[in-house]
Structures are given as C-alpha cells and as structure tokens.
Amino acid sequence: MLGPRTRRTMASRAAAMVKVVPTLGVISDTHGLLRPEARKAMGQVDGILHAGDFDEPGILQRVAAWGPLTAVRGNMDRGAWARGLPERAVLTVDGFIIHVLHDVHQLALDPEAEGIAVVVSGHTHRPRNELQGSVLYFNPGSAGPRRRACPVSVGKLHLSSAGVRGEIILLEPF
C-alpha cells in the first residue's frame, strides 16, 4: 500500500508531465459590431489575434480587455486611433512563428522560406483553414455584420508538439 507521501509524489510527477497546449482566439472584420457570442465561442484562450477592420476604437478597447491582444490595422481602420495599429504583426508562440495581416493578397514574402507556421488574415469575410506546404493559412471569417453569403465566425489556433491546428467556429448558421 502506498503512503500519502508516495501518492503526492506520483501525482506531482503526473502533473508535471501534462503540458498545457497554448490556444489563441482569432477574430477579424468586426466592423463596429462585437457580438457577445464571439467571446463566448472562443472560451478560455491564452491570447487574441485580431486581423483588422475594427472600424472604431471602442471595439479595439473591448477586444483588448479579453486578454493579451495582437492586432493589425485593416482597410476600414482609419483615423488617429488606428494609426497606432501596425499593418502586420509577427509573433512567436511555443516556437511557432505567426504572421498576422489584414489582406493575405498583400503578403510580400514567402512564408515557408521565412519559417512561418501560420499566416492569419481577414478581409475576405470567408473562413479559411488551409495547409499549403508547411504553412497554415487561417482566416477566421467575419465576426461582425453579416456580409454577402459569408458566415459569421471566429476561430482558434491550437499549438502543440504535433503542429498547429486551426478551428473555425460558426456563430450563426448560414
């Protein structure tokens, strides 16, 4: 029979072996509308990426309150408040390089050659979760007002030793 000390030691070792997998919430094209279900759909995340088109500073402030935020300026982000937003952001999470920009058609580099694991974009309002070579192209779609025949959606990036996995979450059926 194991004593209390032995059980605690085994439990501590088991806990040390469990690695928390970082998860990033991804949102774009809110266009002045921050739906409460967008935050709820993301659940517990380690950080937020916003791929532009906030349309107003209040939305930027509200998303920033959700947790650590990396955000870029979209084509609809204008005025003094938006000048502080970069056009592109590059971050490294758990060894994975993530490049964030609003319009993927303005990507002026070869992500695979640069060692980029994920290119996050918005602009089209169409969700995209596509692996090309070793690069995941991820667009969460639009979380703002419904446009054209596009769904209302957000996304998540799950990072692990197996790689990066994207997840699109529909907020409304279309």
Steps between C-alpha positions, in 0.01 A plus 500: 500500500629845409533760772370857466846636419551250215155579355575875506837447330341289225223757452759780476695309236183432300404868516848601385466270197178669383585787265247772448439556129486872416181611328453835328162652423484652151251764390475741208274742319287600798402822317365678806306198631645289779262212551497355855486150351840563337674515837296213636582280199873549552482384861822497699789612279858608565485798268293669232593581140288756314568523126359849453189697411389597848346815344496685832725539805240372746510155341880493524479588871239234570695226322819609683315443829462130413871433555837542330423642156696510177313714248561646156337782308247416232398707199199636693703603807550871446569803712739589779398202715599253225843648424648312795401166351765336282417371154668170590601322819731206549500305822654175617296273725651173620753516218238558228533822299162659426466781245185714533377741232162614376509409131690182409540636145738761645733232637835603351714207612527123469369374836647152457847638419474731804410213734150635564260236627174698472381795293192656663292737290152644468351734237308247286243416771541137389640248747814322386687221676736367235843341519723584203833326528604555861303824544148524642299781339233596751218751465237487776243665273298798616369535853318825420191572291410231251623586152413331175455125540781464756454342842549689825794331668813512716783255537760340720856390445612201707879467529664175607804286437303346211471841330234767467135416451243760398136489601219707346202565729173605339303750709194486277399243243498623143 
